[in-house]
């Protein structure tokens, strides 16, 4: 199934048109024509089966034939991850985490971060492309990038963890999880969190965890954490 995206449609929508760029892609590149069927999501769990009624590369119009609603996730996984020095590594994480089933992502700038700016528009496009590629109907939320201290001040529901490499008492992430509980997990930069950041997180009820016996790159740690949480919950249900 090839999936398209339109954030402005909902259960009351009977007919709608794609913008010029998407219309050109559908008609010129994919060579779709009148009466062809397209599957579209709004990124909020709805899957629309639609039929092309006007195959124009300027304004492709479709009628809604049916709507399916995907089950709401039983938990929310929120990863706060320090942007990597090389952009392509963070982009790889965004793609894979979306495929696995993350709900929320916040880039956080830490004391040892080598990158202090991100291209949010590009990140959004990568997440959207990964959602469509994996036929998911929920679009992960990408929050604005903020500092570690700002993030710690925010209130998050459910379980809160910080994964770091310091030799301190830590439980494995798997041992610390509970079925269908929201999870917020902090992943640090290439140089790890500073001691002050770790202490601040613990003061704010973040539990230190380990992701395994090997030292992982930032983007690898984030993907491992994402898969661990999703797999644990799937196995528990």
C-alpha positions as CSV (number, residue, x, y, z in Angstrom):
1,X,0.0,0.0,0.0
2,X,1.3,3.4,-0.9
3,X,0.4,6.0,1.7
4,X,-0.2,9.7,1.2
5,X,-0.5,12.5,3.9
6,X,-2.9,15.3,4.4
7,X,-3.1,16.9,7.9
8,X,-6.3,18.9,7.3
9,X,-8.7,16.0,6.8
10,X,-10.9,14.3,9.4
11,X,-13.9,12.0,9.8
12,X,-16.2,14.7,8.4
13,X,-14.2,15.1,5.1
14,X,-16.0,13.9,2.0
15,X,-13.7,15.3,-0.7
16,X,-10.4,17.1,-0.7
17,X,-7.6,18.2,-3.0
18,X,-3.8,17.7,-2.7
19,X,-1.5,20.7,-3.0
20,X,0.3,21.4,-6.3
21,X,3.5,19.6,-5.4
22,X,1.8,16.5,-4.2
23,X,-0.7,16.6,-7.1
24,X,2.2,16.7,-9.6
25,X,3.9,13.8,-7.9
26,X,0.7,11.7,-7.9
27,X,-0.2,12.4,-11.6
28,X,3.1,13.0,-13.3
29,X,5.5,10.8,-11.4
30,X,3.2,8.0,-10.2
31,X,1.0,8.3,-13.3
32,X,-2.3,8.0,-11.4
33,X,-5.5,8.7,-13.3
34,X,-9.2,9.2,-12.7
35,X,-10.9,6.4,-10.6
36,X,-7.6,5.2,-9.2
37,X,-7.6,4.5,-5.5
38,X,-5.3,6.4,-3.1
39,X,-4.8,5.7,0.6
40,X,-4.3,8.8,2.8
41,X,-3.6,9.4,6.5
42,X,-4.0,12.6,8.5
43,X,-1.2,11.5,10.9
44,X,-3.8,11.2,13.8
45,X,-4.6,7.6,13.3
46,X,-7.1,7.8,10.5
47,X,-6.7,5.9,7.2
48,X,-8.8,7.1,4.2
49,X,-9.5,5.1,1.1
50,X,-10.1,7.6,-1.6
51,X,-10.9,7.7,-5.4
52,X,-9.4,10.2,-7.8
53,X,-12.2,12.3,-9.4
54,X,-9.9,14.9,-11.0
55,X,-6.5,13.8,-12.1
56,X,-4.9,17.2,-12.6
57,X,-1.2,17.8,-11.9
58,X,-2.2,21.2,-10.5
59,X,-5.0,20.1,-8.2
60,X,-5.6,16.4,-7.8
61,X,-9.1,15.9,-6.2
62,X,-10.3,12.8,-4.5
63,X,-13.6,11.5,-2.9
64,X,-13.4,9.7,0.4
65,X,-14.8,6.1,0.1
66,X,-14.1,4.8,3.5
67,X,-12.3,5.6,6.8
68,X,-10.5,3.3,9.2
69,X,-9.4,4.3,12.7
70,X,-6.2,2.8,14.1
71,X,-6.2,1.9,17.8
72,X,-4.7,4.6,20.0
73,X,-1.2,3.6,21.4
74,X,-1.5,2.3,24.9
75,X,1.6,4.2,26.0
76,X,3.6,7.3,24.8
77,X,7.3,7.0,24.2
78,X,9.1,10.3,24.3
79,X,12.8,10.4,23.6
80,X,14.9,13.5,24.4
81,X,18.1,13.1,22.3
82,X,21.1,15.3,21.9
83,X,21.6,16.2,18.2
84,X,24.7,14.4,16.8
85,X,27.7,16.2,15.3
86,X,27.0,14.6,12.0
87,X,23.4,15.4,10.9
88,X,22.9,12.3,8.9
89,X,23.3,10.2,12.1
90,X,20.5,12.0,13.8
91,X,18.4,11.8,10.7
92,X,18.9,8.0,10.6
93,X,17.6,7.9,14.2
94,X,14.5,9.9,13.3
95,X,13.8,7.5,10.4
96,X,14.2,4.3,12.3
97,X,12.4,5.5,15.5
98,X,9.4,6.5,13.4
99,X,9.4,3.1,11.7
100,X,9.6,1.3,15.1
101,X,6.8,3.4,16.7
102,X,7.9,6.4,18.7
103,X,5.3,9.1,19.6
104,X,7.4,12.2,20.5
105,X,10.9,13.5,20.0
106,X,12.7,16.4,21.5
107,X,16.2,17.5,20.5
108,X,18.1,18.6,23.6
109,X,21.3,20.7,23.7
110,X,23.7,19.5,26.5
111,X,26.9,20.7,28.1
112,X,29.0,18.5,25.8
113,X,26.9,18.9,22.7
114,X,29.0,19.7,19.6
115,X,25.9,20.7,17.6
116,X,23.9,23.7,18.8
117,X,21.4,24.1,16.0
118,X,19.1,21.8,13.9
119,X,17.1,22.0,10.7
120,X,13.6,21.4,12.0
121,X,12.0,21.5,8.6
122,X,14.3,18.8,7.2
123,X,13.7,16.6,10.3
124,X,9.9,17.0,9.9
125,X,10.2,15.8,6.3
126,X,12.3,12.8,7.3
127,X,9.8,11.8,10.0
128,X,6.9,12.2,7.5
129,X,8.6,10.2,4.8
130,X,9.3,7.4,7.3
131,X,5.7,7.4,8.5
132,X,4.4,7.0,4.9
133,X,7.1,4.4,4.0
134,X,6.1,2.2,7.0
135,X,2.4,2.7,6.5
136,X,1.9,4.2,9.9
137,X,-1.1,6.4,10.6
138,X,0.3,8.3,13.6
139,X,2.8,11.0,12.8
140,X,5.4,11.4,15.7
141,X,5.6,14.8,17.2
142,X,8.9,16.7,16.8
143,X,9.2,19.3,19.5
144,X,11.4,22.5,19.2
145,X,15.0,22.0,20.3
146,X,15.7,23.2,23.8
147,X,18.5,23.1,26.4
148,X,18.8,20.2,28.8
149,X,18.0,22.4,31.7
150,X,14.8,23.7,30.0
151,X,13.7,20.1,29.3
152,X,14.3,18.9,32.8
153,X,11.9,21.7,34.1
154,X,9.1,20.3,32.0
155,X,6.5,18.0,33.6
156,X,6.3,14.6,31.9
157,X,3.9,11.8,32.9
158,X,4.9,8.2,33.5
159,X,8.3,6.7,33.8
160,X,11.4,9.0,33.5
161,X,14.9,7.7,32.7
162,X,18.3,9.0,31.8
163,X,20.7,6.7,30.0
164,X,24.3,7.6,30.7
165,X,27.8,6.0,30.7
166,X,29.0,6.9,34.2
167,X,30.0,4.0,36.4
168,X,27.2,4.4,39.0
169,X,24.4,2.2,40.2
170,X,22.0,1.7,37.2
171,X,19.3,-0.8,36.4
172,X,18.8,-2.0,32.9
173,X,16.0,-0.3,30.9
174,X,14.2,-3.5,30.4
175,X,14.1,-4.2,34.2
176,X,12.8,-0.7,34.8
177,X,9.8,-0.7,32.4
178,X,6.2,-1.3,33.2
179,X,3.5,-2.3,30.7
180,X,1.5,0.5,29.1
181,X,3.2,3.2,31.0
182,X,4.3,6.4,29.4
183,X,8.1,6.7,29.0
184,X,10.4,9.7,28.8
185,X,14.0,8.8,28.2
186,X,17.1,11.1,27.9
187,X,19.9,10.2,25.5
188,X,23.1,12.3,25.7
189,X,25.6,13.6,23.2
190,X,28.8,11.8,21.9
191,X,30.7,12.9,25.1
192,X,27.8,11.8,27.4
193,X,25.9,13.9,29.9
194,X,28.0,15.9,32.3
195,X,28.0,15.0,36.0
196,X,25.9,18.1,36.7
197,X,23.3,17.1,34.2
198,X,23.1,13.6,35.5
199,X,22.7,14.9,39.1
200,X,20.1,17.4,38.0
201,X,18.1,14.7,36.2
202,X,18.2,12.4,39.3
203,X,17.1,15.4,41.4
204,X,14.0,15.7,39.1
205,X,13.0,12.0,39.5
206,X,14.8,10.6,36.4
207,X,16.1,7.1,37.1
208,X,19.5,6.2,35.7
209,X,19.4,3.2,33.3
210,X,21.8,1.2,31.1
211,X,21.0,0.1,27.6
212,X,23.5,-2.8,27.6
213,X,27.1,-3.8,28.2
214,X,28.6,-1.9,25.2
215,X,29.2,1.8,24.7
216,X,26.8,3.0,22.0
217,X,26.8,6.0,19.7
218,X,24.0,8.5,20.5
219,X,21.9,7.6,17.5
220,X,22.4,3.8,18.2
221,X,21.5,4.2,21.8
222,X,18.3,6.1,20.9
223,X,17.2,3.4,18.4
224,X,18.0,0.6,20.9
225,X,16.0,2.4,23.6
226,X,13.1,3.0,21.2
227,X,13.0,-0.7,20.1
228,X,13.4,-1.9,23.7
229,X,10.4,0.1,25.0
230,X,8.1,-0.8,22.0
231,X,9.1,-4.5,22.1
232,X,8.6,-4.8,25.8
233,X,5.1,-3.3,25.6
234,X,4.2,-5.5,22.6
235,X,5.4,-8.6,24.5
236,X,3.5,-7.6,27.6
237,X,0.1,-7.3,25.9
